[in-house]
Amino acid sequence: MSSDNKQSLPGLTLAAIGVVYGDIGTSPLYTLRECLSGQFGFGVEREAVFGFLSLIFWLLVLVVSLKYISYVMRADNAGEGGILTLMSLAGRHTGARATAVLVIMGLIGGSFFYGEVVITPAISVMSAIEGLEIAAPSLDPFIVPMSIAVLTLLFVIQKHGTGMVGKLFAPVMLIWFLVLAVLGACGIMKNPEVLHALNPAYAIEFFLHYKSVSFFALGAVVLAITGVEALYADMGHFGKVPIRLAWFSVVLPSLVLNYFGQGALLLSDPKAIKNPFFLLAPDWALIPMLILATLATVIASQAVISGVFSLTRQAVRLGYLPGMRIIHTSERESGQIYIPAINWVLYFAVLIVIISFEHSSNLAAAYGIAVTGTMVLTS
């Protein structure tokens, strides 16, 4: 049955929210914090807040909405997406020398994506659990063990397939996006001046004002669109139409509202930079937000895990990886698969990253490089 069948559209759209958009949907947990943390030489000042918000908004519009959702997703191979699919399609229209170059670029891009898949579960789950530092600073030593426990459970349930996982996670993720939107809207209402950052002139002014430093700051800005390559790679799991419908109707509006709500908070209280996402919520909602954020970051990890299963199957078919056991977990969707070998190699790689880096901020730079590398090679 086609992913785009109208009878299955509502269900597939909800499942896409639960699996495909988990990664990009949890970026508000850390993106603005990393942008304005002071590592680039400027603090929480009006020009920086407006500049970063404008850059984030236009990245979401131009890179995600225009490039990936509207353009790149047109390139599919029997419904499958991902950078190796793009490489294979492009190679059909080039000579031998150009094809060799495309293969090298595709494999490098795939390597960046594998790197992103290792970092995503670590940085996203740790960012959520680090919210405990606000509620109870004494729990800081337990952040790493708790992160490992949560991710262990996620990798164990992979064998049940993305269809089942999507059904379980979709309602949670829908609630997550609604909460993002409500918190952001409340923050904007307290300081509506922040909406001026929708004007791209503030992004341009940011580069003119901060000059050379602004270039390096882009490494933090791209954290807002982490998961966009997984969106393309997951196309075979749910189809184009459900993914597009979910983005424009739920995901994009919620992300924009929350980022601007955080920006409004920072304009009013620069000290909130220590964790603007959680401080945007009222005090009574902190514990529920910690629980919801942890669930959402587990889903973020699912988004890239699903994508890497698809990418691995493509690499095996093209002869770039040795044959391995691939389990089809759905009778209706051929793209829903589980690869035990990749699942457990990925699991142990994630554990090493968590134990080595210990804090989500330590992973931000590496994450930005992986995401940017994949996007550049896709272009």
PyMOL commands that set and color helices and strands:
alter all, ss='L'
color gray80, all
select helices_A, chain A and resi 6-19+22-25+27-29+31-35+46-74+83-91+96-129+132-135+137-190+192-198+201-210+212-225+228-233+235-238+240-268+270-274+276-279+283-318+340-357+360-378
alter helices_A, ss='H'
color red, helices_A
select strands_A, chain A and resi 327-328+337-338
alter strands_A, ss='S'
color yellow, strands_A
deselect
rebuild
show_as cartoon
